[in-house]
Amino acid sequence: MKGLFNKVKNRPTRRRFVISTIRKDENLFETVVFEANFFYLPRRWSQAVLALETRTVDEAWEMHHRLTARLTLEYPLRLFEELCSS
Protein backbone atom coordinates (compact mmCIF):
# COMPACT_ATOMS: atom_id res chain seq x y z
CA MET A 1 0.00 0.00 0.00
CA LYS A 2 1.57 3.25 -1.12
CA GLY A 3 -1.26 5.76 -0.82
CA LEU A 4 -4.69 7.02 -1.75
CA PHE A 5 -5.81 9.75 -4.14
CA ASN A 6 -9.31 11.17 -4.67
CA LYS A 7 -10.81 13.95 -6.75
CA VAL A 8 -13.68 15.72 -4.98
CA LYS A 9 -16.19 18.27 -6.24
CA ASN A 10 -17.83 20.15 -3.39
CA ARG A 11 -21.58 20.33 -4.04
CA PRO A 12 -22.47 23.56 -2.16
CA THR A 13 -19.61 25.67 -3.59
CA ARG A 14 -18.81 23.70 -6.77
CA ARG A 15 -15.10 23.97 -5.97
CA ARG A 16 -12.76 21.10 -6.74
CA PHE A 17 -10.25 19.49 -4.40
CA VAL A 18 -7.66 16.74 -4.49
CA ILE A 19 -7.13 14.57 -1.41
CA SER A 20 -3.95 12.54 -1.13
CA THR A 21 -2.72 10.20 1.59
CA ILE A 22 0.88 9.01 1.61
CA ARG A 23 3.20 7.08 3.87
CA LYS A 24 5.93 9.41 5.08
CA ASP A 25 7.71 7.07 7.45
CA GLU A 26 7.38 3.64 9.02
CA ASN A 27 4.66 4.80 11.43
CA LEU A 28 3.63 8.15 9.95
CA PHE A 29 1.02 8.90 7.30
CA GLU A 30 -0.03 12.28 5.91
CA THR A 31 -3.37 13.25 4.39
CA VAL A 32 -3.27 16.47 2.38
CA VAL A 33 -6.03 18.49 0.69
CA PHE A 34 -5.22 20.74 -2.28
CA GLU A 35 -7.56 23.15 -4.03
CA ALA A 36 -7.77 22.06 -7.68
CA ASN A 37 -8.58 23.59 -11.05
CA PHE A 38 -11.12 22.37 -13.62
CA PHE A 39 -8.89 19.41 -14.58
CA TYR A 40 -8.35 18.40 -10.93
CA LEU A 41 -4.73 19.53 -10.92
CA PRO A 42 -3.66 21.27 -7.69
CA ARG A 43 -3.51 25.05 -8.06
CA ARG A 44 -0.56 25.43 -5.66
CA TRP A 45 1.54 22.31 -5.09
CA SER A 46 3.54 23.96 -2.31
CA GLN A 47 0.50 25.23 -0.37
CA ALA A 48 -1.88 22.59 0.89
CA VAL A 49 -5.23 23.76 2.23
CA LEU A 50 -5.09 21.13 4.97
CA ALA A 51 -2.48 18.61 6.13
CA LEU A 52 -3.17 16.00 8.80
CA GLU A 53 -0.83 13.34 10.16
CA THR A 54 -1.82 9.95 11.57
CA ARG A 55 0.14 7.08 13.08
CA THR A 56 -1.49 3.91 11.71
CA VAL A 57 -2.67 2.70 8.33
CA ASP A 58 -6.23 2.27 9.56
CA GLU A 59 -6.38 5.83 10.92
CA ALA A 60 -4.95 7.22 7.68
CA TRP A 61 -7.42 5.39 5.46
CA GLU A 62 -10.35 6.29 7.72
CA MET A 63 -9.29 9.96 7.74
CA HIS A 64 -8.97 9.94 3.95
CA HIS A 65 -12.40 8.42 3.36
CA ARG A 66 -14.06 10.61 6.00
CA LEU A 67 -12.54 13.76 4.46
CA THR A 68 -13.66 12.70 0.98
CA ALA A 69 -17.25 12.14 2.12
CA ARG A 70 -17.49 15.31 4.22
CA LEU A 71 -15.81 17.55 1.65
CA THR A 72 -18.34 16.48 -0.96
CA LEU A 73 -21.30 17.67 1.15
CA GLU A 74 -20.10 20.31 3.64
CA TYR A 75 -18.77 23.84 3.21
CA PRO A 76 -14.98 23.57 2.89
CA LEU A 77 -13.96 26.48 5.13
CA ARG A 78 -16.05 25.25 8.05
CA LEU A 79 -14.66 21.74 7.66
CA PHE A 80 -11.04 22.96 7.47
CA GLU A 81 -11.48 25.21 10.52
CA GLU A 82 -13.02 22.33 12.48
CA LEU A 83 -10.20 19.94 11.60
CA CYS A 84 -7.44 22.50 12.24
CA SER A 85 -8.77 23.35 15.69
CA SER A 86 -9.01 19.74 16.86
PyMOL commands that set and color helices and strands:
alter all, ss='L'
color gray80, all
select helices_A, chain A and resi 57-73+76-85
alter helices_A, ss='H'
color red, helices_A
select strands_A, chain A and resi 3-9+16-25+28-36+50-54
alter strands_A, ss='S'
color yellow, strands_A
deselect
rebuild
show_as cartoon
